Amino acid sequence: MHETNKIYQHGTLATLIEGLYEGTLSVGELLKHGDYGIGTVGDLDGEMIAMDGKAFQITSEGQVNQLTDDVLVPFATVHFHQPDVSIQFENVAGSILEEQLLELYPYQNLFFGIVIKGTFSKMSTRSVAKQSKPYPTLTAVTAEQSEFSAEHIDGTIVGYFTPKLFQGIGAAGFHLHFLSDEMDMGGHILDYHLENGMVSLQPFSSLEQHFPIENDAFLKSNVNVAKLHDEIKLAEN
Amino acid sequence: MHETNKIYQHGTLATLIEGLYEGTLSVGELLKHGDYGIGTVGDLDGEMIAMDGKAFQITSEGQVNQLTDDVLVPFATVHFHQPDVSIQFENVAGSILEEQLLELYPYQNLFFGIVIKGTFSKMSTRSVAKQSKPYPTLTAVTAEQSEFSAEHIDGTIVGYFTPKLFQGIGAAGFHLHFLSDEMDMGGHILDYHLENGMVSLQPFSSLEQHFPIENDAFLKSNVNVAKLHDEIKLAEN
């Protein structure tokens, strides 16, 4: 029996913001802690989305690849998908949908998973390019991100809501990735409009936050908490 | 086999700062996740310290009581004690000892447990008084805390180091509680000087953060992240 009331995260957004892109956990190990999730790939080589126990990379060229178990990731969040509530929505902008979810459910202080399967009248995403050492900061990388857009596209959104107290550990608020059914478009979501689809929510009673305790760069890193919030805004929107 | 590389926390310091003192997890359940730890008691009825699988309350009158399994706590942190390193120290002020530990070990970005068994030439502690609803804020309560002091006293310190990124989830830096061998003095440590003793450290690769997901006051609470840091300084020192 899998624990469906727990969200598992390897690494933190803060260390990614600082430019620690070295992969520190294998995809095989990650998927032992969840069958749905999001993240990035070692060397920041694109966006990651996991569903049905498989992890996919969306590269900065827009290519979609299934990741093998040996690929290492620096930052990823997963859970075992078993939603508490599923609601049909039609013709709604992403930002409005997200507001409505927080009004409908008392989840503002919890981590919760969100999965949306449906048709999107608009989907706008980004992906980041593979980096090499010495790594630039995340804001420098996202300033040159690739952006993709599609209309009337079928696919799945996977992501999380992070309560604001946990800003820096994750990205406070909604953080969503997308993959099309045709496996030809996806990435970190910038904007979307849902034509119609099923929205599933799964609140978690626990966060298991796992650290790359063997990674020297992480152990020596010095997070600038004061400027972290501003940098997250620049990098994640 | 217990997981000794994980720290388990129920509740967050942030919600305690906001005045959410209602007990939301039983001591019996808490001790399933660790045999050493610290915390507080429902209604903020004193300081809590756990060792060897038993939890003790130090009341604002300075009385020490073993807590039964049915007592509820709003905020507590525990782990299964199995230190990675143990070092003998002599004649050192607490603040100097803590600086030295961070210089000796690369643990600044990790949660780690600290247990000190020895003789203390000086021990200064505080405890807080039981509150009733409507609860005042933690800074209001600690402004009227009871303080205790002792010289040349044998006992045990139990506590944690929290990396600065996790300020608000816990108290960033060292957060230590004390209980004397004679069970007649203890509480949240304000200051100490170690005459001689054994310092044990246990770094954790994971934090399991558990939320009181059934508690209405928690679900509705609105943490003021901006002023949180200042309030923690006032309440925890």
Interface residues (C-beta under 8 A of the other chain):
Chain A: T12 A14 P106 Y107 Q108 N109 L110 P163 K164 L165 F166 Q167 G168 I169 P203 F204 S205 S206 L207 E208 Q209 H210 F211 I213 F218 L219 K220 S221 N222 V223 V225 L228
Chain B: T12 A14 P106 Y107 Q108 N109 L110 P163 K164 L165 F166 Q167 G168 I169 P203 F204 S205 S206 L207 E208 Q209 H210 F211 I213 F218 L219 K220 S221 N222 V223 V225 L228
